[in-house]
Amino acid sequence: MRTSKRTPGTPGSALTRAGGALMILIAVVHVVFTSSPNWAGWLAGELRDGTASAESVAFFWAQPGGFSVVVLLLGLLAVRTANRGERLPTYVGWTVLAWVGLCVFLVGPASGFSFALVPAVLLVAADVRARTAASRAPAAVQPRQ
């Protein structure tokens, strides 16, 4: 059994870990609550042959064709990165925040995207904290980026 070795964190690693854990939770909850009765039709080829109903297609894009797997992978990567005492690239948190913000704007605050604002803000806050700490550290001690 392989265990994950946790190293001393960089400034912001706890925020990155929390943001990643929340993304994992959101992805799993999304899969559970959008599980679809349409799998039989999809496996039979209704999406390929164009006979799927509009509802079936919408469920496809909310479930296996949606972003749940990508959000899950990004959450796992964030947790692993934080556990190794490393930082995510700056653009990760800002891009997630911009994407979620756009979706909230387009769909409205009553959507599930509002929940995703929390891990997005945590990733941005982790980056800001790490960059601030790096700028205050002496040149010989600054972490590699």
Backbone as ProteinMPNN parsed JSONL, in Angstrom:
{"seq_chain_A": "MRTSKRTPGTPGSALTRAGGALMILIAVVHVVFTSSPNWAGWLAGELRDGTASAESVAFFWAQPGGFSVVVLLLGLLAVRTANRGERLPTYVGWTVLAWVGLCVFLVGPASGFSFALVPAVLLVAADVRARTAASRAPAAVQPRQ", "coords_chain_A": {"N_chain_A": [[0.842, -1.179, 0.0], [0.636, 2.12, -0.916], [1.561, 5.102, 0.593], [0.765, 8.522, 1.065], [3.186, 10.932, 1.367], [3.366, 13.585, 3.453], [4.712, 16.745, 3.31], [6.327, 19.529, 4.969], [4.312, 22.354, 4.648], [4.044, 24.941, 2.167], [3.569, 28.498, 2.377], [0.147, 29.012, 2.272], [-0.514, 26.423, 1.567], [-2.353, 24.972, 3.108], [-4.723, 26.238, 2.458], [-4.833, 25.614, -0.266], [-5.062, 22.829, -0.096], [-7.55, 22.639, 1.208], [-9.209, 23.881, -0.707], [-8.861, 22.085, -2.838], [-9.915, 19.733, -1.681], [-12.582, 20.512, -1.375], [-13.289, 20.794, -4.076], [-13.14, 18.129, -4.876], [-15.218, 17.075, -3.316], [-17.417, 18.53, -4.372], [-17.424, 17.571, -7.02], [-17.982, 14.827, -6.617], [-20.486, 14.965, -5.311], [-21.942, 16.176, -7.355], [-21.943, 14.159, -9.314], [-23.378, 12.178, -7.951], [-25.901, 13.418, -7.535], [-26.731, 14.012, -10.088], [-27.004, 11.662, -11.355], [-28.096, 9.547, -13.915], [-31.013, 8.141, -15.477], [-30.616, 7.478, -18.053], [-28.528, 5.926, -18.983], [-28.753, 3.357, -20.177], [-29.849, 3.863, -22.738], [-27.821, 5.519, -23.755], [-25.645, 3.756, -23.829], [-26.668, 2.034, -25.682], [-26.441, 3.498, -27.959], [-27.883, 5.807, -28.604], [-27.033, 8.472, -28.477], [-25.046, 8.596, -30.401], [-26.434, 7.905, -32.75], [-28.307, 9.884, -32.978], [-30.901, 9.703, -31.933], [-31.521, 10.332, -29.368], [-33.401, 11.916, -26.784], [-34.032, 15.408, -26.063], [-33.851, 15.843, -23.346], [-32.329, 13.637, -22.536], [-29.9, 14.204, -23.813], [-29.247, 16.58, -22.485], [-28.896, 15.569, -19.89], [-26.665, 13.994, -20.425], [-24.667, 15.94, -20.911], [-24.607, 17.09, -18.422], [-23.648, 15.074, -16.875], [-21.685, 12.48, -17.683], [-20.457, 13.817, -19.82], [-19.842, 16.252, -18.843], [-18.129, 18.526, -16.578], [-17.423, 17.212, -14.265], [-15.518, 15.106, -13.931], [-13.158, 16.398, -14.634], [-13.061, 18.439, -12.701], [-12.862, 16.846, -10.43], [-10.333, 15.62, -10.909], [-8.695, 17.933, -10.904], [-9.084, 18.771, -8.278], [-7.954, 16.587, -6.885], [-5.314, 16.849, -7.781], [-4.667, 19.353, -6.682], [-4.784, 18.8, -3.911], [-2.765, 16.871, -3.707], [-0.546, 18.377, -4.551], [-0.426, 20.318, -2.512], [0.041, 18.615, -0.33], [2.6, 17.788, -0.903], [4.02, 19.996, -0.368], [4.223, 21.917, -2.305], [3.398, 24.464, -4.795], [0.461, 25.325, -6.642], [0.362, 26.4, -10.059], [0.04, 29.933, -10.606], [-1.999, 30.669, -12.414], [-3.975, 28.718, -12.171], [-5.85, 28.908, -9.928], [-6.9, 31.473, -10.5], [-7.999, 31.092, -13.05], [-9.954, 29.137, -12.557], [-11.561, 30.63, -10.81], [-12.397, 32.703, -12.563], [-13.823, 31.197, -14.486], [-15.869, 30.009, -12.91], [-17.052, 32.34, -11.911], [-18.023, 33.504, -14.306], [-19.885, 31.522, -15.033], [-21.68, 31.672, -12.864], [-22.616, 34.25, -13.294], [-23.892, 33.897, -15.799], [-25.757, 31.793, -15.35], [-26.887, 32.302, -12.899], [-27.072, 33.093, -9.369], [-28.391, 31.143, -7.909], [-27.647, 28.712, -8.796], [-25.7, 25.626, -8.782], [-23.135, 26.424, -9.236], [-22.455, 28.472, -7.55], [-21.554, 27.264, -5.225], [-19.051, 26.44, -6.03], [-17.579, 28.725, -5.981], [-16.32, 28.957, -3.518], [-14.066, 26.995, -3.281], [-12.612, 28.056, -5.442], [-11.978, 30.682, -4.647], [-10.444, 30.01, -2.411], [-8.209, 28.801, -3.646], [-7.155, 30.989, -5.045], [-6.598, 32.688, -2.879], [-4.664, 31.134, -1.592], [-2.611, 31.242, -3.463], [-2.047, 34.008, -3.483], [-1.224, 34.329, -0.827], [1.078, 32.676, -0.799], [2.704, 33.938, -2.743], [3.036, 36.449, -1.552], [4.415, 35.756, 0.782], [6.723, 34.735, -0.407], [7.773, 37.002, -1.588], [8.572, 38.41, 0.609], [10.523, 36.879, 1.728], [14.045, 36.306, 2.242], [16.357, 36.493, -0.522], [17.945, 34.17, -0.822], [16.399, 32.207, 0.323], [14.023, 31.994, -0.97], [11.307, 30.172, -2.361], [11.364, 27.911, -5.154], [9.674, 28.48, -8.268]], "CA_chain_A": [[0.0, 0.0, 0.0], [1.414, 3.35, -1.038], [1.015, 6.191, 1.403], [1.161, 9.864, 0.635], [4.062, 11.583, 2.33], [3.06, 15.005, 3.582], [5.884, 17.533, 3.678], [5.938, 20.829, 5.517], [3.657, 23.139, 3.613], [4.426, 26.298, 1.817], [2.47, 29.4, 2.737], [-1.031, 28.825, 1.431], [-0.793, 25.024, 1.226], [-3.592, 24.535, 3.773], [-5.829, 26.761, 1.649], [-4.866, 24.807, -1.488], [-5.596, 21.522, 0.294], [-8.988, 22.805, 1.471], [-9.85, 24.126, -1.997], [-8.872, 20.822, -3.574], [-10.872, 18.821, -1.042], [-13.933, 20.976, -1.717], [-13.548, 20.456, -5.482], [-13.421, 16.691, -4.897], [-16.57, 16.917, -2.765], [-18.386, 19.061, -5.344], [-17.491, 16.643, -8.158], [-18.67, 13.602, -6.192], [-21.899, 15.305, -5.082], [-22.539, 16.416, -8.677], [-22.17, 12.861, -9.948], [-24.448, 11.48, -7.224], [-27.2, 14.057, -7.703], [-27.14, 14.092, -11.49], [-26.982, 10.332, -11.97], [-29.14, 9.566, -14.92], [-31.627, 6.879, -15.906], [-30.421, 7.387, -19.501], [-27.337, 5.152, -19.335], [-29.078, 2.248, -21.092], [-29.967, 4.434, -24.075], [-26.506, 6.0, -24.196], [-24.843, 2.584, -24.171], [-27.261, 1.45, -26.892], [-26.024, 4.305, -29.095], [-28.819, 6.877, -28.974], [-26.311, 9.733, -28.672], [-24.325, 8.489, -31.68], [-27.325, 7.854, -33.92], [-29.177, 11.062, -33.003], [-32.275, 9.431, -31.506], [-31.678, 10.705, -27.962], [-34.279, 13.054, -26.517], [-33.334, 16.607, -25.582], [-33.584, 15.621, -21.92], [-31.226, 12.685, -22.461], [-28.687, 14.935, -24.2], [-28.939, 17.502, -21.38], [-28.331, 14.759, -18.809], [-25.316, 13.599, -20.823], [-23.739, 17.06, -20.704], [-24.515, 17.349, -16.983], [-23.055, 13.926, -16.197], [-20.367, 12.022, -18.151], [-19.864, 14.767, -20.749], [-19.635, 17.526, -18.157], [-16.839, 18.85, -15.991], [-17.209, 16.551, -12.971], [-14.266, 14.359, -13.91], [-12.066, 17.38, -14.659], [-13.029, 19.083, -11.382], [-12.328, 15.826, -9.519], [-8.89, 15.517, -11.143], [-8.051, 19.159, -10.444], [-9.105, 18.723, -6.814], [-6.941, 15.617, -6.462], [-4.009, 17.456, -8.045], [-4.446, 20.424, -5.697], [-4.485, 18.178, -2.619], [-1.429, 16.249, -3.824], [0.439, 19.454, -4.605], [-0.315, 20.883, -1.155], [0.654, 17.612, 0.539], [4.026, 17.721, -1.226], [4.624, 21.269, -0.003], [4.442, 22.69, -3.52], [2.326, 25.399, -5.156], [-0.147, 25.262, -7.969], [0.671, 27.616, -10.829], [-0.835, 31.071, -10.327], [-3.158, 30.728, -13.312], [-5.001, 27.706, -11.868], [-6.905, 29.493, -9.097], [-7.53, 32.604, -11.183], [-8.816, 30.576, -14.147], [-11.136, 28.511, -11.951], [-12.408, 31.72, -10.322], [-13.01, 33.372, -13.719], [-14.798, 30.276, -15.076], [-17.019, 29.904, -11.998], [-17.711, 33.651, -11.905], [-18.786, 33.623, -15.55], [-21.038, 30.617, -14.965], [-22.645, 32.255, -11.916], [-23.216, 35.391, -13.988], [-24.768, 33.424, -16.873], [-26.829, 30.915, -14.868], [-27.501, 32.923, -11.728], [-26.491, 32.67, -8.094], [-29.108, 30.012, -7.329], [-27.132, 27.468, -9.38], [-24.654, 24.943, -8.038], [-21.849, 27.072, -9.446], [-22.152, 29.324, -6.404], [-20.752, 26.468, -4.289], [-17.688, 26.349, -6.556], [-16.852, 29.957, -5.688], [-15.515, 28.784, -2.301], [-12.727, 26.479, -3.571], [-11.911, 28.962, -6.357], [-11.419, 31.765, -3.822], [-9.382, 29.43, -1.589], [-7.02, 28.629, -4.481], [-6.591, 32.328, -5.286], [-6.035, 33.157, -1.605], [-3.433, 30.37, -1.37], [-1.585, 31.794, -4.353], [-1.678, 35.345, -2.99], [-0.457, 34.138, 0.407], [2.393, 32.123, -1.132], [3.498, 34.967, -3.428], [3.37, 37.479, -0.567], [5.472, 35.205, 1.633], [7.936, 34.61, -1.219], [8.346, 38.341, -1.815], [9.145, 38.885, 1.877], [11.638, 36.001, 2.128], [15.35, 36.683, 1.676], [16.578, 35.926, -1.852], [18.525, 32.813, -0.74], [15.439, 31.268, 0.877], [12.783, 32.021, -1.744], [10.992, 28.889, -3.005], [11.324, 27.88, -6.619], [8.314, 28.533, -8.818]], "C_chain_A": [[0.884, 1.238, 0.0], [0.766, 4.444, -0.202], [1.546, 7.503, 0.88], [2.002, 10.492, 1.728], [3.773, 13.072, 2.322], [4.31, 15.731, 4.057], [5.425, 18.85, 4.275], [5.417, 21.728, 4.399], [4.299, 24.479, 3.351], [3.31, 27.211, 2.302], [1.312, 29.219, 1.757], [-1.364, 27.376, 1.14], [-2.056, 24.503, 1.912], [-4.817, 25.027, 2.998], [-5.959, 25.966, 0.348], [-5.471, 23.446, -1.197], [-7.11, 21.606, 0.521], [-9.756, 23.042, 0.167], [-9.946, 22.863, -2.822], [-9.878, 19.834, -2.999], [-12.309, 19.224, -1.364], [-14.265, 20.681, -3.181], [-13.85, 18.968, -5.632], [-14.843, 16.439, -4.417], [-17.628, 17.382, -3.761], [-18.531, 18.108, -6.522], [-18.261, 15.378, -7.791], [-20.163, 13.87, -5.973], [-22.61, 15.531, -6.417], [-22.853, 15.102, -9.373], [-23.335, 12.134, -9.278], [-25.815, 12.091, -7.532], [-27.631, 14.231, -9.15], [-27.08, 12.729, -12.164], [-28.244, 10.175, -12.796], [-29.71, 8.185, -15.208], [-31.38, 6.611, -17.396], [-29.245, 6.521, -19.92], [-27.643, 4.035, -20.331], [-29.172, 2.744, -22.533], [-28.635, 4.918, -24.625], [-25.646, 4.831, -24.649], [-25.367, 1.892, -25.421], [-26.964, 2.294, -28.136], [-26.928, 5.46, -29.468], [-28.144, 8.238, -29.152], [-25.586, 9.739, -30.019], [-25.263, 8.552, -32.874], [-28.351, 8.989, -33.956], [-30.604, 10.834, -32.564], [-32.535, 9.813, -30.052], [-32.601, 11.915, -27.839], [-33.437, 14.238, -26.036], [-32.976, 16.454, -24.103], [-32.395, 14.674, -21.73], [-29.897, 13.365, -22.799], [-28.279, 15.895, -23.085], [-28.333, 16.742, -20.2], [-26.912, 14.311, -19.152], [-24.317, 14.72, -20.534], [-23.63, 17.447, -19.233], [-23.746, 16.241, -16.262], [-21.722, 13.495, -16.832], [-19.694, 13.0, -19.108], [-19.553, 16.108, -20.12], [-18.254, 17.645, -17.542], [-16.549, 18.124, -14.682], [-15.874, 15.832, -12.89], [-13.078, 15.324, -13.868], [-11.938, 18.084, -13.304], [-12.479, 18.113, -10.342], [-10.811, 15.718, -9.674], [-8.144, 16.751, -10.657], [-8.019, 19.211, -8.92], [-8.065, 17.76, -6.269], [-5.526, 16.176, -6.659], [-3.686, 18.545, -7.022], [-4.078, 19.836, -4.34], [-3.086, 17.565, -2.643], [-0.343, 17.316, -3.813], [0.66, 20.047, -3.221], [0.369, 19.9, -0.215], [2.149, 17.473, 0.296], [4.747, 19.025, -0.885], [4.931, 22.149, -1.203], [3.261, 23.614, -3.757], [1.735, 25.028, -6.498], [0.302, 26.495, -8.743], [-0.383, 28.693, -10.561], [-2.115, 31.038, -11.148], [-4.268, 29.746, -12.94], [-6.15, 28.314, -11.072], [-7.651, 30.611, -9.801], [-8.425, 32.131, -12.331], [-10.079, 29.911, -13.624], [-12.094, 29.591, -11.461], [-13.107, 32.434, -11.481], [-14.091, 32.496, -14.349], [-16.061, 30.205, -14.207], [-17.779, 31.226, -11.953], [-18.553, 33.872, -13.151], [-20.029, 32.745, -15.514], [-22.105, 31.131, -14.001], [-23.361, 33.432, -12.567], [-24.236, 34.916, -15.029], [-25.973, 32.65, -16.355], [-27.578, 31.513, -13.689], [-26.947, 32.342, -10.448], [-27.201, 31.484, -7.453], [-28.624, 28.678, -7.884], [-26.078, 26.849, -8.472], [-23.291, 25.579, -8.214], [-21.475, 27.98, -8.279], [-21.314, 28.582, -5.366], [-19.29, 26.428, -4.722], [-16.896, 27.638, -6.351], [-15.919, 29.781, -4.49], [-14.148, 28.168, -2.614], [-11.935, 27.375, -4.523], [-11.249, 30.094, -5.57], [-10.302, 31.227, -2.93], [-8.097, 29.242, -2.394], [-6.347, 29.971, -4.774], [-5.93, 32.852, -4.016], [-4.729, 32.43, -1.29], [-2.301, 30.915, -2.223], [-1.108, 33.157, -3.865], [-0.829, 35.215, -1.732], [0.957, 33.634, 0.102], [3.275, 33.167, -1.82], [3.909, 36.079, -2.475], [4.5, 36.996, 0.33], [6.789, 35.106, 0.869], [8.592, 35.972, -1.435], [8.985, 38.903, -0.548], [10.359, 38.075, 2.302], [12.949, 36.526, 1.542], [15.588, 35.922, 0.374], [17.102, 34.494, -1.782], [17.507, 31.779, -0.289], [14.149, 31.195, 0.043], [12.537, 30.681, -2.423], [11.011, 29.016, -4.517], [9.898, 27.883, -7.104], [8.205, 27.754, -10.071]], "O_chain_A": [[1.779, 1.372, 0.835], [-0.44, 4.674, -0.289], [2.642, 7.575, 0.323], [1.578, 10.573, 2.881], [3.922, 13.737, 1.297], [4.896, 15.375, 5.08], [4.271, 19.245, 4.11], [6.028, 21.834, 3.335], [4.99, 25.055, 4.192], [2.215, 26.739, 2.606], [1.505, 29.273, 0.542], [-2.395, 27.101, 0.525], [-2.76, 23.668, 1.343], [-5.821, 24.322, 2.896], [-7.072, 25.675, -0.092], [-6.302, 22.958, -1.963], [-7.857, 20.737, 0.072], [-10.827, 22.47, -0.039], [-10.977, 22.589, -3.436], [-10.606, 19.177, -3.742], [-13.157, 18.363, -1.598], [-15.408, 20.35, -3.495], [-14.714, 18.584, -6.421], [-15.587, 15.679, -5.037], [-18.628, 16.696, -3.968], [-19.647, 17.86, -6.978], [-19.097, 14.91, -8.564], [-21.005, 13.082, -6.405], [-23.757, 15.119, -6.585], [-23.924, 14.954, -9.961], [-24.178, 11.546, -9.955], [-26.78, 11.363, -7.766], [-28.786, 14.567, -9.411], [-27.101, 12.637, -13.391], [-29.322, 10.623, -12.406], [-28.99, 7.186, -15.188], [-31.881, 5.625, -17.938], [-28.986, 6.392, -21.117], [-26.852, 3.798, -21.244], [-28.635, 2.115, -23.445], [-28.346, 4.753, -25.81], [-25.002, 4.884, -25.697], [-24.609, 1.24, -26.139], [-27.214, 1.844, -29.254], [-26.767, 6.043, -30.54], [-28.641, 9.074, -29.908], [-25.522, 10.768, -30.692], [-24.944, 9.17, -33.89], [-29.175, 9.047, -34.868], [-31.455, 11.692, -32.798], [-33.648, 9.639, -29.556], [-32.584, 12.817, -28.677], [-32.278, 14.077, -25.654], [-31.91, 16.892, -23.67], [-31.555, 14.896, -20.858], [-28.887, 13.121, -22.139], [-27.094, 16.011, -22.772], [-27.375, 17.207, -19.582], [-26.051, 14.252, -18.274], [-23.247, 14.474, -19.976], [-22.647, 18.074, -18.839], [-23.249, 16.453, -15.156], [-20.7, 14.111, -16.532], [-18.467, 13.012, -19.199], [-19.052, 17.009, -20.793], [-17.323, 16.947, -17.941], [-15.528, 18.392, -14.048], [-15.172, 15.94, -11.884], [-12.108, 15.09, -13.147], [-10.827, 18.298, -12.819], [-11.713, 18.514, -9.466], [-10.085, 15.722, -8.68], [-7.073, 16.632, -10.061], [-7.028, 19.651, -8.336], [-7.372, 18.074, -5.302], [-4.654, 15.996, -5.808], [-2.551, 18.641, -6.554], [-3.156, 20.323, -3.686], [-2.317, 17.73, -1.696], [0.672, 17.165, -3.132], [1.8, 20.256, -2.804], [1.19, 20.302, 0.609], [2.888, 17.081, 1.199], [5.955, 19.14, -1.093], [5.795, 23.024, -1.134], [2.262, 23.571, -3.039], [2.413, 24.489, -7.372], [0.593, 27.529, -8.141], [-1.551, 28.388, -10.321], [-3.193, 31.343, -10.637], [-5.408, 29.936, -13.364], [-7.303, 28.243, -11.497], [-8.876, 30.7, -9.719], [-9.49, 32.704, -12.562], [-11.159, 30.1, -14.184], [-13.303, 29.489, -11.67], [-14.296, 32.738, -11.384], [-15.159, 32.994, -14.708], [-17.178, 30.327, -14.71], [-19.01, 31.235, -11.956], [-19.675, 34.372, -13.063], [-21.107, 33.178, -15.921], [-23.299, 31.037, -14.287], [-24.571, 33.593, -12.409], [-25.327, 35.477, -15.124], [-27.085, 32.822, -16.855], [-28.768, 31.256, -13.506], [-26.414, 31.233, -10.437], [-26.656, 30.874, -6.532], [-29.128, 27.626, -7.492], [-25.623, 27.473, -7.514], [-22.379, 25.311, -7.432], [-20.291, 28.229, -8.048], [-20.466, 29.18, -4.704], [-18.392, 26.386, -3.881], [-15.678, 27.649, -6.525], [-14.848, 30.386, -4.446], [-13.135, 28.764, -2.247], [-10.71, 27.447, -4.421], [-10.086, 30.42, -5.809], [-9.309, 31.92, -2.712], [-7.008, 29.496, -1.88], [-5.121, 30.075, -4.753], [-4.828, 33.398, -4.068], [-3.79, 33.039, -0.778], [-1.167, 31.036, -1.76], [0.093, 33.429, -3.838], [0.175, 35.912, -1.585], [1.925, 34.119, 0.687], [4.463, 33.27, -1.515], [5.02, 36.6, -2.579], [5.438, 37.743, 0.607], [7.853, 35.363, 1.432], [9.818, 36.081, -1.462], [9.847, 39.778, -0.625], [11.142, 38.523, 3.139], [12.955, 37.124, 0.466], [15.068, 34.82, 0.197], [16.727, 33.673, -2.62], [17.721, 30.584, -0.494], [13.271, 30.388, 0.351], [13.459, 30.108, -3.003], [10.718, 30.07, -5.081], [9.008, 27.354, -6.438], [7.13, 27.691, -10.667]]}, "name": "protein", "num_of_chains": 1, "seq": "MRTSKRTPGTPGSALTRAGGALMILIAVVHVVFTSSPNWAGWLAGELRDGTASAESVAFFWAQPGGFSVVVLLLGLLAVRTANRGERLPTYVGWTVLAWVGLCVFLVGPASGFSFALVPAVLLVAADVRARTAASRAPAAVQPRQ"}
